[in-house]
């Protein structure tokens, strides 16, 4: 732009003594004034659809929270309305200091959380970039050019002043495109909604990492329980083998019984050893989630002691405000809606206000003098007359993308209700199953005692004892496994309910448009 203005300067003021440019003879510049007033009048117009949050179907109550069903449960109960609601540190419900310490490390060192936080800061920066379009662009480009006219050009030295000349130029250019139809406003709104979605994604990543740590922790503690069970079973089977050998030595029993007892002991020892694989894997998974290398991380063995807490679930409609993934999808709908407005604004004309001013001289000594000044200012209006249906197709594209975000939002809501119902059903049925399995363990213990007594008296063969021992061990393992499932289902229910988060914690569009922190927390 400055190059055109320089050529215009030379052509208009070539014969002027001060060689300055005078484009507008009127000191009032009525055209510029009228243009600015028009821009201010239309700057409040915003084209495109107004955003309204689409409805999502929410049931009146959770299907699995039938009082008659929960009257049959034991070891887990539904939180009453007066119980404390879920809060940020939801894992404290489980009352396990070791778990609390691990969860605090997740918030500080988990790399997935750090990555999501960096993405959020990048999204906030995009809002600032969009807002920059509200303002004019000003540039400066000082130049010093030395040139010589060729003798063949026919220009005499009198016309050019000398065979070699220098041009000293110090121009300022300014361009401003007023937001007449809301293109910039819709762009800012779209980027602000995207930043809010990014913040919700960050909270969802945080909740997922926290839930994974809790689930892996209870799985690890469950492996410690199974290890304790198999350790005691190995001791019991060793005693049975000793008894069988003693009876064999006295001629009461056979070598076959000794072999059976040895086989049972050795296979149980192998199972006991195999538990170390799963425990190590859970420990390594926790190490990764808390941002530590597995080689320098360990958790001391300790049996599972936690019991499922009473979890305040609220009413189904509250779930729409408590899940960060639902909030993220809702914000993406507003982003897509705003992008429709950006596409619609392309149908309307674009007004560009341009201005240039500066100093220009052939002499360095007179470069920064008043006669060396030049300036120009004026509006330009452009409108696309024909584009082969490009704008129409673009609007259709963004409308379809908006419809896709609505479908994704409603699918996320349905998935959330499914996950809550799944885990409520799991907790209800596991509580009943644990009661039944505990009864089976008690019956198996009684059967083993009878079989052992009859074997010692020589009434029954050792095979009966072996069968009852295997049955008891299987039922005891099942009982431990059910309790592990119960604890992990409790964690998954908390996660399905959104942890202690709710949509009121999302930053407003004004907040995300504010200056982001200059130095986001570095990855550790």
C-alpha positions as CSV (number, residue, x, y, z in Angstrom):
1,X,0.0,0.0,0.0
2,X,2.8,2.4,0.9
3,X,4.4,1.9,-2.6
4,X,1.2,2.9,-4.4
5,X,0.9,6.0,-2.2
6,X,4.5,7.0,-2.9
7,X,3.9,6.8,-6.6
8,X,0.7,8.8,-6.1
9,X,2.7,11.4,-4.1
10,X,5.2,11.8,-6.9
11,X,2.5,12.1,-9.6
12,X,0.4,14.6,-7.7
13,X,3.0,16.9,-6.2
14,X,5.8,16.5,-8.8
15,X,5.7,20.2,-9.6
16,X,5.2,21.4,-6.0
17,X,8.1,23.1,-4.3
18,X,7.8,21.2,-1.1
19,X,7.0,18.0,-2.9
20,X,4.3,17.2,-0.3
21,X,1.1,15.3,-1.1
22,X,-2.3,17.0,-0.8
23,X,-5.0,14.5,-1.8
24,X,-7.9,16.0,0.2
25,X,-8.2,19.8,-0.3
26,X,-11.1,20.0,2.1
27,X,-9.8,20.4,5.7
28,X,-12.9,18.6,7.0
29,X,-12.7,15.4,5.0
30,X,-16.5,14.8,4.9
31,X,-16.2,11.4,3.2
32,X,-14.0,10.0,6.0
33,X,-16.3,11.4,8.6
34,X,-19.4,9.9,7.0
35,X,-17.6,6.6,6.7
36,X,-16.6,6.5,10.3
37,X,-20.1,7.3,11.4
38,X,-21.5,4.6,9.2
39,X,-19.0,2.1,10.6
40,X,-20.0,2.9,14.1
41,X,-23.7,2.5,13.3
42,X,-23.3,-0.9,11.7
43,X,-20.7,-2.2,14.2
44,X,-23.5,-3.4,16.4
45,X,-25.0,-5.7,13.7
46,X,-24.3,-9.4,14.1
47,X,-25.5,-11.8,11.5
48,X,-26.0,-15.5,12.0
49,X,-28.2,-17.6,14.3
50,X,-28.5,-16.8,18.0
51,X,-27.2,-19.6,20.2
52,X,-29.6,-21.5,22.3
53,X,-28.6,-24.6,24.2
54,X,-30.3,-27.6,22.7
55,X,-32.4,-29.7,25.1
56,X,-31.2,-33.1,26.2
57,X,-33.5,-35.7,27.7
58,X,-32.9,-36.4,31.3
59,X,-34.9,-39.1,33.3
60,X,-36.8,-38.2,36.4
61,X,-34.9,-40.7,38.5
62,X,-32.2,-43.3,38.2
63,X,-33.6,-46.7,37.4
64,X,-31.2,-48.5,39.7
65,X,-32.0,-46.5,42.8
66,X,-35.2,-48.4,43.7
67,X,-35.5,-48.4,47.5
68,X,-36.9,-52.0,47.4
69,X,-33.8,-53.2,45.6
70,X,-31.4,-51.4,48.0
71,X,-33.1,-52.8,51.0
72,X,-31.6,-56.2,50.1
73,X,-28.0,-54.9,49.9
74,X,-25.3,-54.9,52.5
75,X,-21.9,-53.2,52.6
76,X,-23.0,-50.3,50.4
77,X,-25.7,-47.7,50.8
78,X,-27.1,-44.8,48.9
79,X,-26.1,-41.5,50.3
80,X,-29.0,-39.6,51.9
81,X,-29.8,-36.0,51.0
82,X,-28.2,-34.7,54.2
83,X,-24.9,-36.5,53.4
84,X,-22.1,-34.3,52.1
85,X,-22.1,-33.7,48.4
86,X,-19.1,-34.7,46.2
87,X,-16.4,-32.1,46.3
88,X,-13.1,-31.5,44.5
89,X,-11.1,-34.1,46.6
90,X,-13.7,-36.8,46.1
91,X,-11.2,-39.6,46.9
92,X,-11.2,-38.6,50.5
93,X,-14.6,-40.4,50.7
94,X,-12.6,-43.6,50.8
95,X,-10.7,-42.5,53.9
96,X,-7.3,-44.0,52.8
97,X,-4.3,-41.8,53.5
98,X,-2.1,-43.6,51.0
99,X,-4.7,-43.0,48.2
100,X,-4.9,-39.3,49.3
101,X,-1.2,-38.9,48.9
102,X,-1.2,-40.5,45.5
103,X,-4.0,-38.4,44.2
104,X,-2.2,-35.2,45.3
105,X,0.8,-36.3,43.2
106,X,-1.5,-36.8,40.2
107,X,-2.6,-33.2,40.2
108,X,1.1,-32.1,40.3
109,X,3.0,-34.5,38.1
110,X,0.7,-36.3,35.7
111,X,1.9,-35.6,32.1
112,X,-1.5,-36.0,30.5
113,X,-2.9,-33.2,32.7
114,X,0.1,-31.0,31.8
115,X,-0.5,-31.6,28.1
116,X,-4.2,-30.7,28.5
117,X,-3.3,-27.6,30.5
118,X,-1.0,-26.5,27.7
119,X,-3.7,-27.0,25.1
120,X,-6.0,-24.8,27.3
121,X,-3.5,-22.0,27.4
122,X,-3.1,-22.3,23.6
123,X,-6.9,-22.0,23.2
124,X,-6.9,-18.9,25.3
125,X,-4.1,-17.4,23.1
126,X,-6.4,-18.0,20.1
127,X,-9.0,-15.9,21.7
128,X,-6.5,-13.1,22.0
129,X,-5.6,-13.6,18.4
130,X,-9.3,-13.3,17.3
131,X,-9.8,-10.2,19.4
132,X,-6.8,-8.5,17.7
133,X,-9.0,-8.2,14.6
134,X,-11.1,-5.5,16.4
135,X,-8.2,-3.1,16.1
136,X,-6.4,-1.4,13.2
137,X,-3.1,-2.6,11.9
138,X,-0.3,0.0,11.9
139,X,3.0,-0.6,10.2
140,X,6.1,1.5,9.4
141,X,8.7,0.8,6.7
142,X,11.5,3.4,6.5
143,X,13.7,3.1,3.3
144,X,16.7,4.8,1.8
145,X,17.0,4.3,-2.0
146,X,19.8,5.5,-4.2
147,X,19.3,5.4,-8.0
148,X,20.8,6.7,-11.2
149,X,19.0,7.6,-14.3
150,X,20.5,6.1,-17.5
151,X,21.8,8.6,-20.1
152,X,19.7,6.9,-22.8
153,X,16.5,7.8,-21.0
154,X,16.6,11.3,-22.5
155,X,16.2,13.0,-19.2
156,X,18.6,15.9,-18.7
157,X,20.4,16.5,-15.4
158,X,18.3,19.6,-15.0
159,X,15.1,17.5,-15.0
160,X,16.4,14.9,-12.6
161,X,18.6,17.2,-10.5
162,X,21.6,14.9,-10.8
163,X,22.7,11.7,-12.5
164,X,22.5,9.9,-9.1
165,X,19.7,10.6,-6.6
166,X,18.6,9.4,-3.2
167,X,15.1,9.0,-1.8
168,X,14.6,9.0,1.9
169,X,11.2,7.6,2.9
170,X,9.6,7.2,6.3
171,X,6.0,6.0,5.8
172,X,3.3,4.9,8.3
173,X,0.4,2.8,7.0
174,X,-2.8,2.0,8.9
175,X,-5.6,-0.3,7.9
176,X,-8.8,-1.0,9.8
177,X,-11.7,-3.3,8.8
178,X,-14.7,-2.4,11.0
179,X,-16.7,-5.4,12.2
180,X,-19.9,-4.3,10.5
181,X,-21.6,-7.7,10.4
182,X,-20.2,-9.4,13.4
183,X,-17.6,-11.5,11.7
184,X,-15.0,-10.7,14.3
185,X,-17.4,-10.9,17.2
186,X,-18.5,-14.4,16.0
187,X,-14.9,-15.4,15.6
188,X,-14.1,-14.3,19.1
189,X,-17.2,-16.0,20.5
190,X,-16.2,-19.2,18.7
191,X,-12.7,-19.1,20.0
192,X,-13.9,-18.3,23.5
193,X,-16.3,-21.3,23.4
194,X,-13.4,-23.5,22.2
195,X,-11.3,-22.3,25.1
196,X,-14.0,-23.1,27.5
197,X,-14.3,-26.6,25.9
198,X,-10.6,-27.0,26.3
199,X,-10.8,-26.1,30.0
200,X,-13.6,-28.7,30.4
201,X,-11.4,-31.2,28.5
202,X,-8.6,-30.5,31.0
203,X,-10.9,-31.2,33.9
204,X,-12.1,-34.4,32.2
205,X,-8.4,-35.5,31.8
206,X,-7.8,-34.7,35.4
207,X,-10.9,-36.7,36.6
208,X,-9.9,-39.6,34.4
209,X,-6.4,-39.7,35.8
210,X,-7.6,-39.5,39.3
211,X,-10.1,-42.3,38.8
212,X,-7.5,-44.5,37.2
213,X,-5.2,-44.0,40.1
214,X,-7.9,-44.9,42.6
215,X,-9.1,-47.9,40.6
216,X,-5.5,-49.2,40.1
217,X,-4.8,-48.6,43.8
218,X,-7.8,-50.7,44.9
219,X,-6.8,-53.4,42.3
220,X,-3.3,-53.4,43.8
221,X,-4.7,-53.7,47.3
222,X,-6.9,-56.5,46.1
223,X,-3.9,-58.4,44.8
224,X,-2.4,-58.0,48.3
225,X,-5.5,-59.6,49.7
226,X,-5.2,-62.5,47.3
227,X,-1.6,-62.8,48.1
228,X,-2.4,-63.0,51.8
229,X,-5.1,-65.6,51.1
230,X,-2.8,-67.8,49.0
231,X,0.0,-67.5,51.4
232,X,-2.2,-68.8,54.2
233,X,-3.6,-71.5,51.9
234,X,-0.1,-72.7,51.0
235,X,0.6,-73.1,54.7
236,X,-2.7,-75.0,55.1
237,X,-1.9,-77.3,52.1
238,X,1.6,-77.9,53.5
239,X,0.0,-79.1,56.7
240,X,-2.3,-81.4,54.7
241,X,0.6,-82.8,52.9
242,X,2.4,-83.5,56.1
243,X,-0.7,-85.2,57.5
244,X,-1.0,-87.3,54.3
245,X,2.7,-88.3,54.5
246,X,2.3,-89.3,58.2
247,X,-0.7,-91.5,57.4
248,X,1.1,-93.0,54.4
249,X,4.1,-93.8,56.7
250,X,1.8,-95.6,59.1
251,X,0.2,-97.5,56.2
252,X,-3.2,-95.9,56.6
253,X,-3.1,-93.9,53.3
254,X,-1.5,-94.5,49.9
255,X,1.2,-92.8,47.9
256,X,-1.5,-91.6,45.5
257,X,-2.9,-89.4,48.2
258,X,0.6,-88.0,48.9
259,X,1.0,-87.2,45.2
260,X,-2.4,-85.5,45.1
261,X,-1.5,-83.4,48.1
262,X,1.9,-82.5,46.6
263,X,0.2,-81.5,43.3
264,X,-2.3,-79.3,45.1
265,X,0.4,-77.6,47.1
266,X,2.7,-76.9,44.1
267,X,-0.1,-75.6,41.9
268,X,-1.2,-73.2,44.7
269,X,2.4,-72.0,45.1
270,X,2.5,-71.3,41.4
271,X,-0.7,-69.3,41.7
272,X,0.7,-67.4,44.6
273,X,3.8,-66.5,42.7
274,X,1.8,-65.5,39.6
275,X,0.0,-62.8,41.6
276,X,3.2,-60.8,41.6
277,X,2.8,-60.1,37.9
278,X,-0.5,-58.3,38.3
279,X,0.6,-56.4,41.4
280,X,3.7,-55.2,39.6
281,X,1.7,-54.0,36.6
282,X,-0.7,-52.1,38.8
283,X,2.2,-50.5,40.7
284,X,3.8,-49.5,37.5
285,X,0.6,-48.1,36.1
286,X,0.2,-45.9,39.3
287,X,3.8,-44.8,38.9
288,X,3.1,-43.5,35.4
289,X,-0.1,-41.8,36.5
290,X,1.7,-39.9,39.3
291,X,4.5,-38.9,36.9
292,X,7.3,-41.1,38.3
293,X,9.5,-43.8,36.7
294,X,8.4,-47.3,37.9
295,X,12.0,-48.2,38.8
296,X,12.0,-45.6,41.6
297,X,8.4,-46.1,42.8
298,X,6.9,-48.7,45.1
299,X,3.9,-49.2,47.4
300,X,4.2,-51.4,50.4
301,X,2.0,-54.4,50.5
302,X,-1.1,-54.0,52.6
303,X,-4.5,-55.9,52.4
304,X,-7.5,-54.1,51.1
305,X,-9.3,-52.4,54.1
306,X,-11.5,-49.8,52.5
307,X,-15.2,-50.3,52.2
308,X,-17.5,-48.6,49.6
309,X,-18.6,-45.2,50.9
310,X,-22.0,-43.7,50.6
311,X,-21.8,-41.7,47.4
312,X,-24.2,-38.7,46.9
313,X,-25.5,-39.1,43.4
314,X,-28.0,-36.3,43.1
315,X,-30.9,-36.2,40.6
316,X,-30.3,-37.1,36.9
317,X,-30.8,-33.5,35.7
318,X,-27.8,-32.4,37.8
319,X,-25.6,-34.8,35.8
320,X,-25.8,-32.4,32.8
321,X,-23.9,-29.8,34.9
322,X,-21.5,-32.1,36.7
323,X,-19.8,-33.9,33.9
324,X,-16.8,-32.1,32.3
325,X,-17.2,-34.0,29.1
326,X,-20.8,-32.9,28.7
327,X,-19.7,-29.3,29.4
328,X,-17.0,-29.6,26.7
329,X,-19.5,-30.8,24.1
330,X,-22.0,-28.1,25.0
331,X,-19.3,-25.4,24.5
332,X,-18.4,-27.0,21.2
333,X,-22.0,-26.5,20.1
334,X,-21.7,-22.7,20.8
335,X,-18.4,-22.6,18.9
336,X,-20.1,-24.3,15.9
337,X,-23.0,-21.9,16.1
338,X,-20.7,-18.9,16.1
339,X,-18.9,-20.3,13.0
340,X,-22.2,-20.2,11.1
341,X,-22.3,-16.5,11.8
342,X,-18.8,-16.1,10.5
343,X,-19.8,-17.9,7.3
344,X,-23.0,-15.8,6.9
345,X,-21.1,-12.5,7.2
346,X,-19.3,-13.3,4.0
347,X,-22.5,-12.4,2.1
348,X,-22.2,-8.8,3.2
349,X,-19.8,-6.1,1.9
350,X,-16.5,-5.4,3.6
351,X,-15.4,-1.9,4.4
352,X,-11.7,-1.1,4.7
353,X,-10.4,2.2,6.1
354,X,-6.9,2.9,5.0
355,X,-4.5,5.7,5.9
356,X,-0.9,6.5,5.2
357,X,1.4,9.3,6.3
358,X,5.1,10.0,6.6
359,X,8.1,11.9,5.4
360,X,9.8,11.7,2.1
361,X,12.7,13.7,0.7
362,X,15.6,13.5,-1.8
363,X,17.8,15.1,0.8
364,X,18.7,13.7,4.2
365,X,19.0,17.2,5.7
366,X,15.4,18.0,4.8
367,X,14.0,14.5,5.5
368,X,12.5,15.3,8.8
369,X,11.2,18.7,7.9
370,X,7.5,19.8,7.6
371,X,7.6,20.2,3.8
372,X,8.6,16.6,3.4
373,X,5.3,15.3,4.8
374,X,2.7,13.3,2.9
375,X,-0.5,11.6,3.8
376,X,-3.6,9.9,2.4
377,X,-6.8,8.5,3.9
378,X,-9.9,7.0,2.4
379,X,-12.4,4.1,2.6
380,X,-12.7,1.1,0.3
381,X,-15.9,-1.0,-0.1
382,X,-15.8,-4.5,-1.6
383,X,-18.5,-7.1,-2.2
384,X,-18.3,-10.5,-3.9
385,X,-20.9,-10.5,-6.7
386,X,-20.4,-14.1,-7.9
387,X,-18.5,-17.0,-6.3
388,X,-20.0,-20.1,-7.9
389,X,-22.0,-20.9,-4.7
390,X,-18.9,-20.9,-2.4
391,X,-20.5,-18.9,0.4
392,X,-23.7,-20.9,0.3
393,X,-21.7,-24.2,0.5
394,X,-19.6,-22.8,3.4
395,X,-22.8,-21.9,5.4
396,X,-24.2,-25.4,4.7
397,X,-20.9,-26.9,5.9
398,X,-21.0,-25.1,9.2
399,X,-24.7,-25.8,9.7
400,X,-24.0,-29.5,9.3
401,X,-21.0,-29.3,11.6
402,X,-23.3,-27.6,14.2
403,X,-25.8,-30.5,13.8
404,X,-23.0,-32.9,14.4
405,X,-22.0,-31.2,17.6
406,X,-25.7,-31.4,18.8
407,X,-25.7,-35.1,18.1
408,X,-22.4,-35.6,19.9
409,X,-23.7,-33.6,22.9
410,X,-26.8,-35.7,23.2
411,X,-24.8,-38.9,22.7
412,X,-22.4,-37.9,25.5
413,X,-25.4,-37.2,27.8
414,X,-26.9,-40.7,27.1
415,X,-23.5,-42.3,27.7
416,X,-23.2,-40.5,31.0
417,X,-26.6,-41.8,32.2
418,X,-25.6,-45.3,31.0
419,X,-22.4,-45.2,33.0
420,X,-24.1,-44.0,36.1
421,X,-26.8,-46.7,35.8
422,X,-24.1,-49.4,35.0
423,X,-22.2,-48.7,38.2
424,X,-25.3,-48.3,40.3
425,X,-26.4,-51.7,39.1
426,X,-23.0,-53.1,39.7
427,X,-22.8,-51.9,43.3
428,X,-26.3,-53.0,44.1
429,X,-25.8,-56.5,42.6
430,X,-22.3,-56.9,43.9
431,X,-23.5,-56.1,47.4
432,X,-26.0,-59.0,47.2
433,X,-23.5,-61.3,45.5
434,X,-20.9,-60.7,48.2
435,X,-23.4,-61.7,50.9
436,X,-24.1,-64.9,48.9
437,X,-20.4,-65.6,48.3
438,X,-19.6,-65.1,52.0
439,X,-22.3,-67.7,52.8
440,X,-20.7,-70.0,50.3
441,X,-17.3,-69.6,51.9
442,X,-18.8,-70.4,55.3
443,X,-20.4,-73.6,53.9
444,X,-17.2,-74.6,52.2
445,X,-15.2,-74.2,55.4
446,X,-17.7,-76.4,57.2
447,X,-17.6,-79.0,54.5
448,X,-13.8,-79.0,54.6
449,X,-13.8,-79.5,58.3
450,X,-16.1,-82.5,58.1
451,X,-14.1,-84.0,55.2
452,X,-10.8,-83.5,57.1
453,X,-12.2,-85.1,60.3
454,X,-13.5,-88.1,58.3
455,X,-10.2,-88.5,56.5
456,X,-8.3,-88.5,59.7
457,X,-10.6,-91.3,61.0
458,X,-10.0,-93.2,57.8
459,X,-13.6,-93.1,56.7
460,X,-13.2,-91.1,53.5
461,X,-10.3,-90.9,51.0
462,X,-8.1,-87.9,50.7
463,X,-9.8,-87.0,47.4
464,X,-12.7,-85.7,49.4
465,X,-10.5,-83.4,51.4
466,X,-8.7,-82.3,48.2
467,X,-12.0,-81.4,46.5
468,X,-13.3,-79.4,49.5
469,X,-10.0,-77.6,49.8
470,X,-10.2,-76.6,46.2
471,X,-13.8,-75.5,46.5
472,X,-13.0,-73.4,49.6
473,X,-10.0,-71.7,47.9
474,X,-12.1,-70.9,44.8
475,X,-14.9,-69.3,46.9
476,X,-12.4,-67.3,49.0
477,X,-10.8,-66.0,45.8
478,X,-14.1,-65.1,44.4
479,X,-15.1,-63.3,47.6
480,X,-11.9,-61.2,47.4
481,X,-12.4,-60.5,43.7
482,X,-16.0,-59.3,44.3
483,X,-14.8,-56.8,46.9
484,X,-12.2,-55.5,44.4
485,X,-15.0,-55.1,41.8
486,X,-17.1,-53.3,44.4
487,X,-14.4,-50.8,45.2
488,X,-13.6,-50.1,41.5
489,X,-17.3,-49.8,40.8
490,X,-17.5,-47.2,43.5
491,X,-14.6,-45.2,41.9
492,X,-16.3,-45.6,38.5
493,X,-19.6,-44.3,39.9
494,X,-17.8,-41.2,41.3
495,X,-16.2,-40.7,37.9
496,X,-19.5,-41.2,36.1
497,X,-21.0,-38.5,38.3
498,X,-18.3,-36.0,37.4
499,X,-16.2,-36.2,40.5
500,X,-16.6,-33.0,42.5
501,X,-16.8,-30.8,39.4
502,X,-19.7,-28.7,38.0
503,X,-20.2,-26.4,35.1
504,X,-20.1,-23.3,37.3
505,X,-16.3,-23.8,37.6
506,X,-15.9,-23.1,33.9
507,X,-14.3,-19.7,33.2
508,X,-16.6,-17.2,31.5
509,X,-16.0,-16.1,28.0
510,X,-14.7,-12.8,29.4
511,X,-12.2,-14.7,31.6
512,X,-10.8,-16.8,28.7
513,X,-10.5,-13.6,26.7
514,X,-8.4,-12.0,29.4
515,X,-4.6,-12.1,29.2
516,X,-3.5,-15.7,29.9
517,X,-0.6,-16.2,32.4
518,X,2.7,-15.2,30.7
519,X,4.4,-18.4,31.9
520,X,2.1,-21.5,32.1
521,X,3.4,-24.1,34.6
522,X,6.2,-26.0,32.9
523,X,6.1,-29.8,32.6
524,X,8.0,-31.5,35.4
